[in-house]
Amino acid sequence: MTNDLLVKGRECGACTVCCVNLTINDPELQKLPGVKCKNTLKGGGCKIYKSRPKTCRDWYCMWRFMPGLDDSWRPDLKGIVIKRVFEGIPAGYENKVALDFEIIGGKKAIHDIDFINTVGGYIIQGFACFMSYGKPRTATTMVFLNDLLSAAIESRNITLIKETLSKAYKVCVKTPKDIVAIKNDEIMIIPAKKK
């Protein structure tokens, strides 16, 4: 997506979620997921903002592009960071926008009625929707939500939707995670040990 599609007047403000949650593998900066970037200022912001690496200059969470989401969807406030997905998209969704709702605010974030309505709306519109969760220094686990939630959304049964989201979240949390490490100034993945 190009920067001219950013929502006018919407700024990151004090949010530094991307400075913590993202994996950065740039020649100028390597950073592990879930670990605060060494350049993050105590009160928010970046001490090398004007000279930050290209990866940082080019990346925005999807909240910055989605005018239908209000300011409460800023990742640090909502407990969810929305990312664009380009890999692992199921058959039938390849040419559609795919979104990952990475849960950073715990289980309460998935039971938020605004989250439920938003994910349900995107699924009804044909977007491929995922939920993910990752621990510091590990890869996230993504669960495809469309197939799981379609019947519950059609029934408009909030209890069933919450139960289904809870099961998906549990899968994200409990799945063994690949370790993400830095070796010789490069990001490497160490596969999780299967139980």
N, CA, C and O of each residue as an XYZ file, in Angstrom:
780
protein
N       0.846     -1.180      0.000
C       0.000      0.000      0.000
C       0.888      1.239      0.000
O       1.965      1.255      0.597
N       0.424      2.245     -0.665
C       1.219      3.470     -0.728
C       0.788      4.446      0.358
O      -0.343      4.407      0.844
N       1.715      5.320      0.724
C       1.449      6.272      1.796
C       0.326      7.248      1.473
O      -0.247      7.849      2.382
N       0.000      7.417      0.184
C      -1.092      8.335     -0.141
C      -2.453      7.751      0.243
O      -3.463      8.449      0.160
N      -2.497      6.479      0.664
C      -3.737      5.858      1.127
C      -3.919      5.960      2.640
O      -4.930      5.509      3.178
N      -2.934      6.557      3.328
C      -3.060      6.732      4.777
C      -4.249      7.633      5.088
O      -4.529      8.579      4.352
N      -4.947      7.333      6.184
C      -6.078      8.153      6.607
C      -5.560      9.547      6.947
O      -4.648      9.700      7.760
N      -6.143     10.549      6.323
C      -5.712     11.940      6.538
C      -5.889     12.333      8.004
O      -6.932     12.088      8.611
N      -4.847     12.946      8.552
C      -4.906     13.443      9.921
C      -4.686     12.396     10.999
O      -4.624     12.732     12.182
N      -4.569     11.137     10.610
C      -4.366     10.071     11.611
C      -2.871      9.871     11.814
O      -2.128      9.669     10.854
N      -2.440      9.927     13.048
C      -1.027      9.768     13.396
C      -0.865      8.660     14.422
O      -1.824      8.279     15.093
N       0.331      8.154     14.537
C       0.623      7.097     15.510
C       0.532      7.617     16.942
O       0.217      6.858     17.860
N       0.804      8.900     17.135
C       0.756      9.465     18.478
C       1.755      8.776     19.396
O       2.912      8.578     19.026
N       1.311      8.413     20.584
C       2.191      7.775     21.573
C       2.332      6.270     21.347
O       3.070      5.610     22.077
N       1.645      5.722     20.360
C       1.698      4.274     20.120
C       3.067      3.858     19.590
O       3.559      4.418     18.610
N       3.667      2.886     20.237
C       4.952      2.324     19.787
C       4.860      0.800     19.657
O       5.865      0.100     19.781
N       3.650      0.297     19.407
C       3.455     -1.151     19.304
C       4.369     -1.754     18.242
O       4.967     -2.805     18.471
N       4.486     -1.104     17.082
C       5.337     -1.658     16.020
C       6.807     -1.676     16.455
O       7.583     -2.507     15.982
N       7.188     -0.769     17.345
C       8.575     -0.714     17.831
C       8.879     -1.856     18.795
O      10.034     -2.092     19.151
N       7.835     -2.557     19.211
C       7.998     -3.704     20.109
C       7.658     -5.008     19.375
O       8.445     -5.954     19.391
N       6.500     -5.051     18.741
C       5.991     -6.325     18.214
C       6.635     -6.812     16.924
O       6.725     -8.019     16.703
N       7.081     -5.904     16.074
C       7.587     -6.330     14.771
C       8.970     -6.970     14.858
O       9.782     -6.642     15.723
N       9.205     -7.885     13.937
C      10.552     -8.384     13.682
C      11.143     -7.457     12.624
O      10.515     -7.211     11.594
N      12.333     -6.949     12.869
C      12.973     -6.079     11.878
C      14.288     -6.719     11.467
O      15.176     -6.946     12.289
N      14.390     -7.003     10.180
C      15.602     -7.598      9.622
C      16.066     -6.709      8.480
O      15.922     -7.040      7.303
N      16.619     -5.592      8.857
C      17.062     -4.567      7.923
C      18.582     -4.490      8.037
O      19.112     -4.692      9.130
N      19.299     -4.208      6.962
C      20.755     -4.083      7.083
C      21.175     -3.088      8.176
O      22.248     -3.218      8.765
N      20.315     -2.095      8.438
C      20.641     -1.083      9.438
C      20.187     -1.439     10.844
O      20.676     -0.854     11.811
N      19.261     -2.385     10.981
C      18.694     -2.694     12.294
C      18.089     -4.090     12.307
O      17.280     -4.433     11.445
N      18.482     -4.885     13.282
C      17.852     -6.177     13.513
C      17.179     -6.101     14.885
O      17.790     -5.695     15.873
N      15.911     -6.499     14.920
C      15.158     -6.466     16.165
C      14.252     -7.679     16.244
O      13.602     -8.051     15.267
N      14.218     -8.291     17.414
C      13.402     -9.477     17.627
C      11.953     -9.098     17.933
O      11.698     -8.022     18.473
N      10.999     -9.973     17.592
C       9.596     -9.688     17.891
C       9.361     -9.680     19.401
O       9.928    -10.487     20.137
N       8.519     -8.758     19.840
C       8.170     -8.685     21.254
C       9.224     -8.031     22.127
O       9.087     -7.993     23.350
N      10.276     -7.515     21.503
C      11.367     -6.862     22.228
C      11.397     -5.398     21.807
O      11.435     -5.084     20.617
N      11.379     -4.510     22.789
C      11.369     -3.077     22.481
C      12.645     -2.691     21.744
O      13.747     -3.060     22.152
N      12.484     -1.952     20.664
C      13.620     -1.477     19.888
C      14.509     -0.590     20.764
O      14.020      0.200     21.572
N      15.799     -0.735     20.588
C      16.767      0.041     21.375
C      16.647      1.546     21.108
O      17.166      2.353     21.879
N      15.972      1.923     20.029
C      15.837      3.336     19.680
C      14.530      3.966     20.166
O      14.281      5.146     19.917
N      13.692      3.181     20.861
C      12.426      3.705     21.358
C      12.686      4.593     22.569
O      13.384      4.203     23.504
N      12.111      5.794     22.533
C      12.248      6.725     23.650
C      11.303      6.341     24.782
O      10.255      5.742     24.542
N      11.664      6.679     25.995
C      10.882      6.298     27.169
C       9.429      6.754     27.082
O       8.531      5.981     27.415
N       9.178      7.955     26.656
C       7.809      8.475     26.565
C       7.135      8.187     25.238
O       6.047      8.701     24.980
N       7.754      7.376     24.388
C       7.222      7.094     23.059
C       8.012      7.842     22.001
O       8.643      8.859     22.288
N       7.977      7.351     20.815
C       8.729      7.956     19.726
C      10.063      7.262     19.528
O      10.393      6.303     20.227
N      10.816      7.754     18.575
C      12.060      7.105     18.152
C      13.199      8.118     18.170
O      13.078      9.218     17.630
N      14.307      7.730     18.801
C      15.422      8.676     18.872
C      16.162      8.815     17.542
O      16.946      9.750     17.380
N      15.936      7.912     16.587
C      16.570      8.038     15.261
C      15.501      8.227     14.176
O      15.703      7.842     13.025
N      14.364      8.823     14.554
C      13.213      8.915     13.655
C      13.576      9.451     12.273
O      13.147      8.893     11.263
N      14.357     10.519     12.216
C      14.684     11.132     10.923
C      15.612     10.266     10.080
O      15.644     10.401      8.857
N      16.365      9.380     10.723
C      17.292      8.521      9.975
C      16.960      7.035     10.178
O      17.815      6.174      9.967
N      15.724      6.736     10.587
C      15.339      5.341     10.856
C      15.460      4.500      9.591
O      15.379      5.033      8.485
N      15.655      3.181      9.744
C      15.820      2.302      8.581
C      14.600      2.309      7.657
O      13.489      2.633      8.078
N      14.821      1.953      6.419
C      13.754      1.914      5.414
C      12.585      1.047      5.871
O      11.429      1.412      5.658
N      12.868     -0.091      6.496
C      11.808     -0.970      6.991
C      10.856     -0.186      7.894
O       9.637     -0.303      7.769
N      11.412      0.604      8.793
C      10.591      1.392      9.720
C       9.867      2.526      9.002
O       8.718      2.828      9.324
N      10.518      3.145      8.048
C       9.893      4.249      7.302
C       8.713      3.775      6.469
O       7.743      4.511      6.289
N       8.791      2.559      5.964
C       7.786      2.052      5.033
C       6.632      1.304      5.685
O       5.626      1.046      5.024
N       6.746      0.946      6.963
C       5.727      0.095      7.585
C       4.722      0.908      8.388
O       5.092      1.789      9.163
N       3.451      0.599      8.190
C       2.359      1.157      8.978
C       1.390      0.027      9.295
O       1.170     -0.857      8.467
N       0.817      0.053     10.480
C      -0.238     -0.917     10.766
C      -1.465     -0.536      9.940
O      -1.574      0.596      9.469
N      -2.367     -1.460      9.770
C      -3.522     -1.227      8.908
C      -4.496     -0.190      9.472
O      -5.284      0.380      8.718
N      -4.456      0.062     10.772
C      -5.308      1.107     11.349
C      -5.049      2.449     10.661
O      -5.959      3.266     10.516
N      -3.811      2.665     10.244
C      -3.460      3.917      9.580
C      -4.098      4.024      8.187
O      -4.188      5.120      7.634
N      -4.542      2.889      7.615
C      -5.122      2.877      6.267
C      -6.643      2.690      6.258
O      -7.268      2.803      5.203
N      -7.241      2.409      7.409
C      -8.647      1.994      7.442
C      -9.532      3.079      8.065
O      -9.660      3.144      9.288
N     -10.144      3.933      7.232
C     -10.938      5.046      7.765
C     -12.163      4.601      8.553
O     -12.682      5.368      9.364
N     -12.632      3.382      8.332
C     -13.797      2.875      9.061
C     -13.505      2.551     10.518
O     -14.426      2.353     11.310
N     -12.235      2.498     10.872
C     -11.857      2.225     12.260
C     -11.551      3.552     12.944
O     -10.773      4.356     12.431
N     -12.158      3.776     14.091
C     -11.946      5.044     14.787
C     -10.656      5.019     15.605
O      -9.897      4.051     15.561
N     -10.422      6.099     16.351
C      -9.176      6.235     17.103
C      -9.015      5.186     18.190
O      -7.895      4.922     18.629
N     -10.127      4.575     18.638
C     -10.019      3.531     19.668
C      -9.290      2.292     19.142
O      -8.868      1.439     19.924
N      -9.142      2.193     17.803
C      -8.449      1.063     17.193
C      -6.934      1.260     17.113
O      -6.226      0.400     16.590
N      -6.433      2.385     17.627
C      -4.976      2.521     17.673
C      -4.457      1.327     18.475
O      -4.973      1.052     19.558
N      -3.449      0.610     17.971
C      -3.048     -0.668     18.565
C      -2.797     -0.655     20.075
O      -3.188     -1.593     20.769
N      -2.159      0.380     20.586
C      -1.882      0.397     22.016
C      -3.149      0.580     22.847
O      -3.166      0.231     24.028
N      -4.205      1.120     22.250
C      -5.472      1.309     22.955
C      -6.381      0.091     22.834
O      -7.036     -0.301     23.800
N      -6.418     -0.508     21.635
C      -7.319     -1.635     21.376
C      -6.732     -2.965     21.860
O      -7.476     -3.898     22.164
N      -5.398     -3.053     21.930
C      -4.785     -4.330     22.309
C      -4.691     -5.281     21.128
O      -4.488     -6.484     21.291
N      -4.843     -4.715     19.930
C      -4.798     -5.495     18.692
C      -4.069     -4.663     17.652
O      -4.374     -3.484     17.469
N      -3.106     -5.272     16.969
C      -2.449     -4.590     15.855
C      -2.852     -5.334     14.582
O      -2.696     -6.551     14.482
N      -3.369     -4.587     13.620
C      -3.828     -5.192     12.366
C      -2.703     -5.079     11.345
O      -2.172     -3.997     11.093
N      -2.355     -6.228     10.764
C      -1.289     -6.285      9.767
C      -1.849     -6.847      8.473
O      -2.812     -7.614      8.491
N      -1.265     -6.479      7.381
C      -1.596     -7.059      6.077
C      -0.869     -8.397      5.960
O       0.288     -8.508      6.367
N      -1.528     -9.404      5.412
C      -0.954    -10.740      5.236
C      -0.743    -10.980      3.749
O      -1.622    -10.698      2.935
N       0.437    -11.507      3.399
C       0.745    -11.782      2.000
C       1.085    -13.246      1.749
O       1.163    -13.668      0.596
N       1.289    -14.023      2.803
C       1.672    -15.433      2.655
C       0.715    -16.311      3.449
O       0.109    -15.867      4.425
N       0.587    -17.571      3.015
C      -0.238    -18.523      3.745
C      -1.728    -18.255      3.629
O      -2.507    -18.634      4.504
N      -2.115    -17.604      2.549
C      -3.527    -17.275      2.351
C      -4.224    -18.483      1.721
O      -3.764    -18.994      0.699
N      -5.326    -18.945      2.316
C      -6.010    -20.140      1.808
C      -6.556    -19.972      0.386
O      -6.806    -18.860     -0.080
N      -6.732    -21.106     -0.280
C      -7.303    -21.116     -1.629
C      -8.660    -20.421     -1.603
O      -9.451    -20.586     -0.674
N      -8.900    -19.646     -2.642
C     -10.142    -18.909     -2.762
C     -10.034    -17.473     -2.253
O     -10.921    -16.654     -2.495
N      -8.947    -17.175     -1.551
C      -8.752    -15.834     -0.997
C      -7.492    -15.161     -1.549
O      -7.133    -14.066     -1.117
N      -6.826    -15.810     -2.496
C      -5.520    -15.326     -2.966
C      -5.544    -13.900     -3.498
O      -4.576    -13.164     -3.310
N      -6.598    -13.501     -4.139
C      -6.648    -12.172     -4.758
C      -7.433    -11.154     -3.930
O      -7.847    -10.112     -4.437
N      -7.629    -11.470     -2.659
C      -8.363    -10.576     -1.772
C      -7.427    -10.052     -0.691
O      -6.375    -10.635     -0.429
N      -7.814     -8.960     -0.077
C      -7.030     -8.421      1.032
C      -7.126     -9.392      2.204
O      -8.211     -9.855      2.553
N      -5.981     -9.691      2.804
C      -5.931    -10.568      3.973
C      -5.398     -9.768      5.152
O      -4.409     -9.044      5.031
N      -6.062     -9.906      6.290
C      -5.720     -9.154      7.488
C      -5.408    -10.091      8.649
O      -6.081    -11.103      8.846
N      -4.383     -9.739      9.408
C      -4.041    -10.462     10.630
C      -4.322     -9.546     11.809
O      -3.764     -8.452     11.900
N      -5.179     -9.988     12.701
C      -5.471     -9.268     13.934
C      -4.592     -9.882     15.021
O      -4.966    -10.871     15.652
N      -3.412     -9.281     15.232
C      -2.487     -9.814     16.235
C      -2.905     -9.307     17.614
O      -2.985     -8.103     17.858
N      -3.164    -10.252     18.498
C      -3.651     -9.932     19.838
C      -2.465     -9.610     20.737
O      -1.608    -10.457     20.987
N      -2.431     -8.372     21.216
C      -1.351     -7.963     22.118
C      -1.898     -7.581     23.490
O      -1.133     -7.367     24.430
N      -3.225     -7.497     23.602
C      -3.843     -7.056     24.851
C      -4.521     -8.155     25.633
O      -5.341     -7.876     26.508
N      -4.193     -9.407     25.336
C      -4.784    -10.516     26.072
C      -6.176    -10.880     25.593
O      -6.720    -10.281     24.664
N      -6.738    -11.888     26.260
C      -8.018    -12.465     25.850
C      -9.160    -11.451     25.861
O     -10.094    -11.568     25.067
N      -9.099    -10.452     26.756
C     -10.192     -9.467     26.809
C     -10.353     -8.734     25.477
O     -11.453     -8.301     25.136
N      -9.267     -8.596     24.730
C      -9.331     -7.887     23.450
C     -10.220     -8.609     22.447
O     -10.870     -7.959     21.628
N     -10.263     -9.943     22.491
C     -11.060    -10.685     21.500
C     -12.540    -10.730     21.853
O     -13.363    -11.080     21.008
N     -12.890    -10.383     23.083
C     -14.297    -10.377     23.480
C     -14.911     -8.980     23.396
O     -16.078     -8.786     23.733
N     -14.125     -8.021     22.949
C     -14.589     -6.654     22.732
C     -15.603     -6.670     21.581
O     -15.297     -7.152     20.490
N     -16.798     -6.148     21.823
C     -17.854     -6.216     20.813
C     -17.469     -5.482     19.528
O     -17.889     -5.875     18.440
N     -16.686     -4.436     19.648
C     -16.215     -3.704     18.471
C     -15.305     -4.600     17.619
O     -15.394     -4.594     16.391
N     -14.436     -5.365     18.277
C     -13.578     -6.317     17.564
C     -14.435     -7.378     16.864
O     -14.215     -7.694     15.695
N     -15.409     -7.920     17.590
C     -16.273     -8.967     17.024
C     -17.019     -8.438     15.796
O     -17.062     -9.101     14.760
N     -17.601     -7.254     15.914
C     -18.334     -6.667     14.779
C     -17.416     -6.385     13.593
O     -17.797     -6.597     12.442
N     -16.208     -5.906     13.877
C     -15.268     -5.571     12.808
C     -14.796     -6.815     12.071
O     -14.837     -6.862     10.842
N     -14.349     -7.822     12.810
C     -13.892     -9.068     12.174
C     -15.043     -9.711     11.414
O     -14.874    -10.152     10.277
N     -16.215     -9.766     12.042
C     -17.383    -10.338     11.366
C     -17.705     -9.609     10.071
O     -18.005    -10.237      9.056
N     -17.642     -8.284     10.109
C     -17.913     -7.495      8.912
C     -16.919     -7.757      7.798
O     -17.301     -7.872      6.634
N     -15.632     -7.854      8.153
C     -14.617     -8.128      7.128
C     -14.775     -9.534      6.554
O     -14.576     -9.742      5.357
N     -15.131    -10.494      7.398
C     -15.349    -11.857      6.901
C     -16.542    -11.878      5.941
O     -16.470    -12.493      4.877
N     -17.625    -11.217      6.309
C     -18.807    -11.151      5.435
C     -18.462    -10.493      4.097
O     -18.994    -10.885      3.058
N     -17.573     -9.496      4.121
C     -17.168     -8.810      2.885
C     -16.183     -9.625      2.051
O     -15.845     -9.217      0.939
N     -15.715    -10.764      2.556
C     -14.828    -11.624      1.787
C     -13.348    -11.438      2.048
O     -12.521    -12.037      1.360
N     -12.992    -10.613      3.040
C     -11.584    -10.485      3.413
C     -11.144    -11.775      4.098
O     -11.923    -12.391      4.826
N      -9.907    -12.182      3.868
C      -9.340    -13.301      4.621
C      -8.872    -12.731      5.956
O      -8.049    -11.816      5.987
N      -9.390    -13.266      7.056
C      -9.055    -12.742      8.383
C      -8.369    -13.806      9.231
O      -8.812    -14.952      9.307
N      -7.296    -13.402      9.854
C      -6.524    -14.268     10.739
C      -6.459    -13.635     12.121
O      -6.602    -12.422     12.273
N      -6.242    -14.472     13.119
C      -5.901    -14.005     14.456
C      -4.518    -14.572     14.739
O      -4.214    -15.701     14.355
N      -3.680    -13.788     15.412
C      -2.360    -14.300     15.764
C      -1.964    -13.847     17.157
O      -2.543    -12.929     17.737
N      -0.954    -14.532     17.664
C      -0.399    -14.215     18.978
C       1.038    -14.713     18.986
O       1.343    -15.784     18.461
N       1.899    -13.932     19.579
C       3.289    -14.350     19.716
C       3.855    -13.879     21.038
O       3.447    -12.846     21.569
N       4.777    -14.627     21.556
C       5.486    -14.244     22.774
C       6.791    -13.569     22.353
O       7.244    -13.745     21.222
N       7.398    -12.797     23.261
C       8.682    -12.178     22.897
C       9.695    -13.210     22.396
O       9.808    -14.311     22.935
N      10.426    -12.820     21.351
C      11.483    -13.630     20.751
C      10.965    -14.921     20.095
O      11.714    -15.881     19.916
N       9.679    -14.924     19.744
C       9.112    -16.080     19.047
C       8.275    -15.616     17.862
O       7.809    -14.479     17.809
N       8.101    -16.532     16.915
C       7.237    -16.250     15.766
C       5.779    -16.315     16.218
O       5.443    -17.044     17.151
N       4.924    -15.555     15.558
C       3.505    -15.606     15.899
C       2.879    -16.857     15.286
O       3.357    -17.389     14.284
N       1.799    -17.308     15.914
C       0.986    -18.383     15.370
C      -0.293    -17.748     14.864
O      -0.972    -17.036     15.605
N      -0.629    -18.001     13.596
C      -1.835    -17.431     12.993
C      -2.887    -18.518     12.807
O      -2.575    -19.650     12.438
N      -4.143    -18.151     13.069
C      -5.284    -19.033     12.848
C      -6.217    -18.333     11.861
O      -6.561    -17.165     12.044
N      -6.622    -19.051     10.821
C      -7.545    -18.514      9.825
C      -8.948    -18.504     10.425
O      -9.443    -19.550     10.846
N      -9.594    -17.348     10.469
C     -10.864    -17.195     11.170
C     -12.098    -17.423     10.297
O     -13.149    -17.800     10.816
N     -11.998    -17.206      9.002
C     -13.193    -17.230      8.155
C     -13.982    -18.523      8.288
O     -15.183    -18.492      8.555
N     -13.315    -19.666      8.104
C     -14.018    -20.950      8.178
C     -14.536    -21.217      9.585
O     -15.628    -21.759      9.755
N     -13.755    -20.837     10.594
C     -14.160    -21.071     11.979
C     -15.387    -20.263     12.373
O     -16.261    -20.760     13.084
N     -15.452    -19.014     11.912
C     -16.477    -18.087     12.401
C     -17.708    -17.950     11.516
O     -18.724    -17.421     11.965
N     -17.646    -18.409     10.278
C     -18.738    -18.137      9.335
C     -20.116    -18.530      9.871
O     -21.045    -17.725      9.821
N     -20.263    -19.755     10.383
C     -21.568    -20.210     10.880
C     -22.005    -19.389     12.091
O     -23.175    -19.025     12.207
N     -21.075    -19.100     12.983
C     -21.406    -18.322     14.178
C     -21.824    -16.908     13.801
O     -22.747    -16.353     14.397
N     -21.152    -16.322     12.817
C     -21.503    -14.975     12.367
C     -22.894    -14.977     11.735
O     -23.708    -14.093     12.003
N     -23.159    -15.974     10.896
C     -24.480    -16.060     10.252
C     -25.594    -16.215     11.272
O     -26.688    -15.683     11.084
N     -25.324    -16.941     12.353
C     -26.335    -17.156     13.394
C     -26.517    -15.920     14.281
O     -27.505    -15.798     15.006
N     -25.538    -15.001     14.207
C     -25.532    -13.794     15.042
C     -25.550    -14.130     16.538
O     -26.047    -13.360     17.359
N     -25.001    -15.287     16.862
C     -24.954    -15.758     18.246
C     -23.640    -15.276     18.880
O     -22.584    -15.868     18.660
N     -23.720    -14.204     19.660
C     -22.513    -13.604     20.248
C     -21.791    -14.589     21.148
O     -20.561    -14.633     21.152
N     -22.537    -15.382     21.915
C     -21.899    -16.362     22.807
C     -21.087    -17.358     21.992
O     -19.954    -17.672     22.356
N     -21.648    -17.859     20.895
C     -20.942    -18.808     20.037
C     -19.727    -18.144     19.379
O     -18.670    -18.765     19.263
N     -19.870    -16.905     18.956
C     -18.737    -16.181     18.354
C     -17.609    -16.042     19.375
O     -16.449    -16.296     19.050
N     -17.936    -15.642     20.602
C     -16.917    -15.489     21.647
C     -16.238    -16.817     21.963
O     -15.020    -16.873     22.134
N     -17.034    -17.893     22.041
C     -16.457    -19.219     22.303
C     -15.508    -19.628     21.183
O     -14.434    -20.171     21.446
N     -15.894    -19.373     19.946
C     -15.062    -19.733     18.796
C     -13.780    -18.909     18.781
O     -12.700    -19.440     18.523
N     -13.899    -17.614     19.058
C     -12.706    -16.760     19.136
C     -11.791    -17.204     20.273
O     -10.568    -17.182     20.133
N     -12.378    -17.603     21.395
C     -11.576    -18.080     22.537
C     -10.793    -19.334     22.161
O      -9.625    -19.473     22.525
N     -11.437    -20.246     21.432
C     -10.739    -21.467     20.990
C      -9.603    -21.120     20.036
O      -8.513    -21.683     20.135
N      -9.853    -20.200     19.116
C      -8.802    -19.784     18.174
C      -7.646    -19.132     18.915
O      -6.484    -19.386     18.600
N      -7.954    -18.296     19.891
C      -6.921    -17.630     20.691
C      -6.103    -18.662     21.462
O      -4.880    -18.552     21.554
N      -6.782    -19.660     22.012
C      -6.083    -20.718     22.760
C      -5.105    -21.464     21.849
O      -3.990    -21.783     22.261
N      -5.525    -21.740     20.611
C      -4.627    -22.391     19.650
C      -3.399    -21.502     19.409
O      -2.268    -21.987     19.383
N      -3.635    -20.203     19.234
C      -2.519    -19.271     19.007
C      -1.547    -19.262     20.179
O      -0.332    -19.246     19.984
N      -2.080    -19.270     21.384
C      -1.242    -19.184     22.581
C      -0.517    -20.500     22.858
O       0.659    -20.498     23.220
N      -1.216    -21.618     22.688
C      -0.671    -22.924     23.089
C       0.222    -23.594     22.046
O       1.001    -24.483     22.388
N       0.123    -23.185     20.782
C       0.943    -23.802     19.745
C       2.416    -23.527     20.016
O       2.789    -22.380     20.263
N       3.265    -24.560     19.975
C       4.707    -24.320     20.175
C       5.219    -23.278     19.178
O       4.871    -23.308     17.997
N       6.029    -22.379     19.661
C       6.502    -21.253     18.853
C       7.932    -21.469     18.373
O       8.793    -21.934     19.121
N       8.166    -21.120     17.105
C       9.534    -21.078     16.597
C      10.253    -19.926     17.287
O       9.682    -18.854     17.486
N      11.505    -20.158     17.648
C      12.310    -19.129     18.294
C      12.901    -18.222     17.213
O      13.363    -18.704     16.179
N      12.884    -16.923     17.452
C      13.493    -15.958     16.538
C      14.732    -15.419     17.250
O      14.646    -14.936     18.379
N      15.878    -15.504     16.586
C      17.139    -15.075     17.194
C      17.959    -14.277     16.181
O      17.687    -14.293     14.980
N      18.958    -13.586     16.696
C      19.885    -12.853     15.837
C      21.241    -13.536     15.933
O      21.782    -13.735     17.021
N      21.774    -13.888     14.772
C      23.102    -14.497     14.717
C      23.846    -13.868     13.551
O      23.337    -13.830     12.431
N      25.036    -13.380     13.811
C      25.846    -12.716     12.776
C      25.067    -11.599     12.079
O      25.099    -11.476     10.855
N      24.376    -10.798     12.869
C      23.595     -9.661     12.368
C      22.492    -10.056     11.396
O      22.110     -9.261     10.537
N      21.985    -11.256     11.520
C      20.869    -11.717     10.699
C      19.824    -12.377     11.588
O      20.158    -13.024     12.580
N      18.574    -12.212     11.228
C      17.479    -12.877     11.939
C      17.444    -14.331     11.486
O      17.517    -14.620     10.292
N      17.333    -15.236     12.439
C      17.208    -16.661     12.112
C      16.057    -17.259     12.905
O      15.713    -16.780     13.985
N      15.470    -18.307     12.355
C      14.350    -19.001     12.980
C      14.832    -20.374     13.443
O      15.416    -21.129     12.666
N      14.585    -20.686     14.699
C      14.910    -21.995     15.264
C      13.577    -22.703     15.479
O      12.787    -22.292     16.328
N      13.320    -23.770     14.710
C      12.006    -24.444     14.815
C      11.703    -24.910     16.229
O      12.580    -25.365     16.962
N      10.421    -24.779     16.589
C       9.969    -25.214     17.914
C      10.078    -26.721     18.026
O       9.918    -27.448     17.045
N      10.350    -27.173     19.229
C      10.371    -28.611     19.488
C       8.940    -29.092     19.597
O       8.150    -28.565     20.380
N       8.616    -30.094     18.804
C       7.265    -30.655     18.824
C       7.131    -31.588     20.013
O       8.039    -32.354     20.335
N       5.962    -31.503     20.664
C       5.715    -32.344     21.845
C       5.206    -33.697     21.430
O       4.941    -34.545     22.282
